[in-house]
Amino acid sequence: MTTAETVEFLTGGLRPHECRSCGTCVLVKKNSIQHTSIQWTSSPAESCPVFADADGPSALLDTCPKLADSIGDAVRDGELAVADG
């Protein structure tokens, strides 16, 4: 895989999404209803209240449930498309 192909594979289809709960902006791609790719554009522990309030290292959190809900709402509202249809 060439560098251009790698970059496209890793970043293709990512769209900006602002969390409806806290306003944190991330890049999101819905590969399917079950699979969501999220690329943080800032440190989650500094920009997301859920990550900031984590009892342990924020790297151990799977995701922010409020962000997941916000992404789900955006899909339902037609603001974010699912890649497989």
C-alpha positions in Angstrom: 0.0 0.0 0.0 1.4 3.4 -0.9 1.5 6.4 1.4 -1.4 8.0 -0.4 -3.5 4.8 -0.2 -2.7 4.5 3.5 -3.8 8.1 4.1 -7.0 7.6 2.2 -7.7 4.3 4.0 -7.2 6.0 7.4 -8.9 9.4 6.7 -11.2 8.9 3.8 -14.9 9.6 4.6 -14.2 11.2 7.9 -16.5 14.2 8.5 -16.5 16.8 11.3 -19.0 16.3 14.0 -19.7 18.5 17.0 -20.9 16.7 20.1 -24.4 17.9 21.0 -23.6 17.6 24.7 -20.3 19.5 25.1 -19.4 20.9 21.7 -16.2 18.9 21.2 -15.4 18.5 17.5 -14.2 15.1 16.2 -13.9 13.5 12.8 -16.4 10.6 12.3 -17.0 7.9 9.7 -19.9 5.5 10.0 -18.7 2.4 8.2 -21.9 0.6 9.2 -24.6 1.0 11.8 -22.4 -1.0 14.2 -19.0 0.4 13.3 -18.0 4.0 13.9 -14.5 5.4 13.4 -13.7 8.5 15.5 -10.6 10.6 15.1 -10.1 13.1 17.9 -8.9 16.5 16.8 -7.9 17.5 20.3 -7.0 15.7 23.5 -10.1 13.9 24.8 -9.1 14.5 28.4 -8.9 18.2 27.7 -11.9 18.7 25.5 -14.5 16.1 26.7 -16.0 16.4 30.2 -16.6 12.7 30.4 -13.0 11.9 29.6 -11.8 14.7 31.9 -13.8 13.2 34.8 -12.5 9.7 34.3 -11.3 8.0 37.5 -8.3 6.4 35.8 -6.4 7.0 32.6 -8.7 8.3 29.9 -7.1 6.0 27.4 -8.9 3.1 29.1 -12.3 4.6 28.2 -13.8 3.1 25.0 -15.7 6.2 24.0 -17.9 8.9 25.5 -21.5 7.7 25.7 -22.7 11.3 25.1 -20.6 11.6 21.9 -21.9 8.2 20.8 -25.5 9.4 21.3 -24.8 12.6 19.5 -23.4 10.6 16.5 -26.4 8.3 16.5 -28.7 11.4 16.5 -26.8 12.8 13.6 -27.2 9.6 11.6 -31.0 9.5 12.4 -31.3 13.1 11.4 -29.6 12.5 8.1 -26.6 14.7 9.0 -24.1 11.9 8.9 -24.3 9.1 6.4 -23.6 5.4 6.9 -21.0 4.2 4.3 -22.7 0.9 3.6 -26.0 2.5 2.9 
